[in-house]
Amino acid sequence: MSMLDRGHVDVTVFLEEVVTDADGNIMTRPSETGTPARVRMDPSVMTGTSARRAEQDNEGFETEQQYSCSFPRSFQHVIGAQSQIEWNGRRWAMHGDRFIYDRSHRTAHSVYKLRRF
């Protein structure tokens, strides 16, 4: 079994769902029911440029945490940008679209960036 198919962390995934609001607008949101999954979680490098950080007057008072998350290749659900993950009692939001690694069939996998909110 490949490392790409093994996880070490149990999470609950709230998959993206399409809903229609009271005005008839079609929207996406995380579902209310979660799906259990076993994933790999790794710390990720923080994003942002020096210029953006230099403009912040609250640096040191607010921090951001970011992780990368890989699902086993057998996980057949579509994980959209509005999906959320509950890990260690906290909710994490998807940060952007998935990163697709497909250089070879044996190492093909997707990685998602997560940010705590």
LOKETI-659934 format. One record per residue (C-alpha): residue number from 1; residue in three letters; y, z, x. Coordinates in steps of 0.1 Angstrom, whole numbers, padded with zeros to 4 digits. Layout:
BEGIN
+-----+-----+-------+-------+-------+
!   i !  aa !    py !    pz !    px !
+-----+-----+-------+-------+-------+
! NUM ! Ala !     Y !     Z !     X !
...
+-----+-----+-------+-------+-------+
***
This chain:
BEGIN
+-----+-----+-------+-------+-------+
!   i !  aa !    py !    pz !    px !
+-----+-----+-------+-------+-------+
!   1 ! Met !  0000 !  0000 !  0000 !
!   2 ! Ser !  0034 ! -0010 !  0013 !
!   3 ! Met !  0062 !  0015 !  0018 !
!   4 ! Leu !  0082 ! -0007 ! -0006 !
!   5 ! Asp !  0058 !  0004 ! -0033 !
!   6 ! Arg !  0059 !  0041 ! -0027 !
!   7 ! Gly !  0086 !  0065 ! -0038 !
!   8 ! His !  0092 !  0101 ! -0028 !
!   9 ! Val !  0116 !  0112 ! -0055 !
!  10 ! Asp !  0111 !  0115 ! -0093 !
!  11 ! Val !  0140 !  0104 ! -0114 !
!  12 ! Thr !  0148 !  0095 ! -0150 !
!  13 ! Val !  0164 !  0060 ! -0154 !
!  14 ! Phe !  0186 !  0054 ! -0184 !
!  15 ! Leu !  0184 !  0016 ! -0186 !
!  16 ! Glu !  0212 ! -0006 ! -0198 !
!  17 ! Glu !  0212 ! -0015 ! -0234 !
!  18 ! Val !  0234 ! -0038 ! -0255 !
!  19 ! Val !  0251 ! -0024 ! -0286 !
!  20 ! Thr !  0277 ! -0035 ! -0311 !
!  21 ! Asp !  0306 ! -0011 ! -0317 !
!  22 ! Ala !  0323 ! -0004 ! -0350 !
!  23 ! Asp !  0347 ! -0034 ! -0345 !
!  24 ! Gly !  0318 ! -0058 ! -0339 !
!  25 ! Asn !  0323 ! -0060 ! -0302 !
!  26 ! Ile !  0292 ! -0064 ! -0280 !
!  27 ! Met !  0291 ! -0038 ! -0253 !
!  28 ! Thr !  0266 ! -0024 ! -0227 !
!  29 ! Arg !  0259 !  0012 ! -0220 !
!  30 ! Pro !  0231 !  0034 ! -0206 !
!  31 ! Ser !  0204 !  0041 ! -0232 !
!  32 ! Glu !  0201 !  0076 ! -0246 !
!  33 ! Thr !  0164 !  0078 ! -0238 !
!  34 ! Gly !  0152 !  0079 ! -0202 !
!  35 ! Thr !  0123 !  0062 ! -0184 !
!  36 ! Pro !  0106 !  0082 ! -0156 !
!  37 ! Ala !  0103 !  0065 ! -0123 !
!  38 ! Arg !  0094 !  0074 ! -0087 !
!  39 ! Val !  0119 !  0059 ! -0062 !
!  40 ! Arg !  0130 !  0060 ! -0026 !
!  41 ! Met !  0164 !  0076 ! -0022 !
!  42 ! Asp !  0184 !  0073 !  0011 !
!  43 ! Pro !  0219 !  0083 !  0020 !
!  44 ! Ser !  0242 !  0054 !  0022 !
!  45 ! Val !  0274 !  0047 !  0042 !
!  46 ! Met !  0306 !  0053 !  0023 !
!  47 ! Thr !  0326 !  0024 !  0012 !
!  48 ! Gly !  0364 !  0017 !  0015 !
!  49 ! Thr !  0389 !  0005 !  0040 !
!  50 ! Ser !  0411 !  0026 !  0063 !
!  51 ! Ala !  0441 !  0013 !  0044 !
!  52 ! Arg !  0429 !  0025 !  0011 !
!  53 ! Arg !  0419 !  0059 !  0025 !
!  54 ! Ala !  0453 !  0062 !  0043 !
!  55 ! Glu !  0471 !  0058 !  0009 !
!  56 ! Gln !  0452 !  0086 ! -0007 !
!  57 ! Asp !  0472 !  0118 ! -0008 !
!  58 ! Asn !  0442 !  0139 ! -0019 !
!  59 ! Glu !  0419 !  0132 !  0010 !
!  60 ! Gly !  0399 !  0163 !  0018 !
!  61 ! Phe !  0400 !  0175 ! -0018 !
!  62 ! Glu !  0378 !  0149 ! -0033 !
!  63 ! Thr !  0346 !  0135 ! -0018 !
!  64 ! Glu !  0323 !  0108 ! -0029 !
!  65 ! Gln !  0286 !  0107 ! -0025 !
!  66 ! Gln !  0266 !  0075 ! -0023 !
!  67 ! Tyr !  0229 !  0068 ! -0020 !
!  68 ! Ser !  0207 !  0037 ! -0020 !
!  69 ! Cys !  0178 !  0036 ! -0044 !
!  70 ! Ser !  0147 !  0014 ! -0042 !
!  71 ! Phe !  0122 !  0011 ! -0070 !
!  72 ! Pro !  0086 !  0001 ! -0065 !
!  73 ! Arg !  0080 ! -0035 ! -0070 !
!  74 ! Ser !  0058 ! -0026 ! -0099 !
!  75 ! Phe !  0087 ! -0012 ! -0119 !
!  76 ! Gln !  0092 ! -0040 ! -0145 !
!  77 ! His !  0124 ! -0029 ! -0162 !
!  78 ! Val !  0157 ! -0046 ! -0158 !
!  79 ! Ile !  0183 ! -0023 ! -0142 !
!  80 ! Gly !  0217 ! -0034 ! -0152 !
!  81 ! Ala !  0251 ! -0023 ! -0139 !
!  82 ! Gln !  0256 !  0002 ! -0167 !
!  83 ! Ser !  0223 !  0019 ! -0161 !
!  84 ! Gln !  0223 !  0055 ! -0149 !
!  85 ! Ile !  0199 !  0077 ! -0130 !
!  86 ! Glu !  0193 !  0114 ! -0134 !
!  87 ! Trp !  0183 !  0130 ! -0101 !
!  88 ! Asn !  0182 !  0168 ! -0093 !
!  89 ! Gly !  0199 !  0175 ! -0126 !
!  90 ! Arg !  0229 !  0152 ! -0119 !
!  91 ! Arg !  0238 !  0118 ! -0133 !
!  92 ! Trp !  0244 !  0089 ! -0109 !
!  93 ! Ala !  0259 !  0056 ! -0118 !
!  94 ! Met !  0250 !  0021 ! -0105 !
!  95 ! His !  0277 !  0010 ! -0080 !
!  96 ! Gly !  0278 ! -0028 ! -0083 !
!  97 ! Asp !  0249 ! -0052 ! -0086 !
!  98 ! Arg !  0216 ! -0049 ! -0068 !
!  99 ! Phe !  0210 ! -0061 ! -0033 !
! 100 ! Ile !  0181 ! -0086 ! -0032 !
! 101 ! Tyr !  0160 ! -0088 !  0000 !
! 102 ! Asp !  0137 ! -0118 ! -0003 !
! 103 ! Arg !  0131 ! -0132 !  0032 !
! 104 ! Ser !  0094 ! -0130 !  0028 !
! 105 ! His !  0070 ! -0124 !  0000 !
! 106 ! Arg !  0056 ! -0093 !  0016 !
! 107 ! Thr !  0090 ! -0076 !  0022 !
! 108 ! Ala !  0108 ! -0087 ! -0010 !
! 109 ! His !  0125 ! -0059 ! -0028 !
! 110 ! Ser !  0158 ! -0048 ! -0044 !
! 111 ! Val !  0181 ! -0020 ! -0035 !
! 112 ! Tyr !  0207 ! -0004 ! -0058 !
! 113 ! Lys !  0237 !  0016 ! -0047 !
! 114 ! Leu !  0243 !  0048 ! -0066 !
! 115 ! Arg !  0275 !  0069 ! -0069 !
! 116 ! Arg !  0278 !  0103 ! -0084 !
! 117 ! Phe !  0304 !  0107 ! -0111 !
+-----+-----+-------+-------+-------+
***
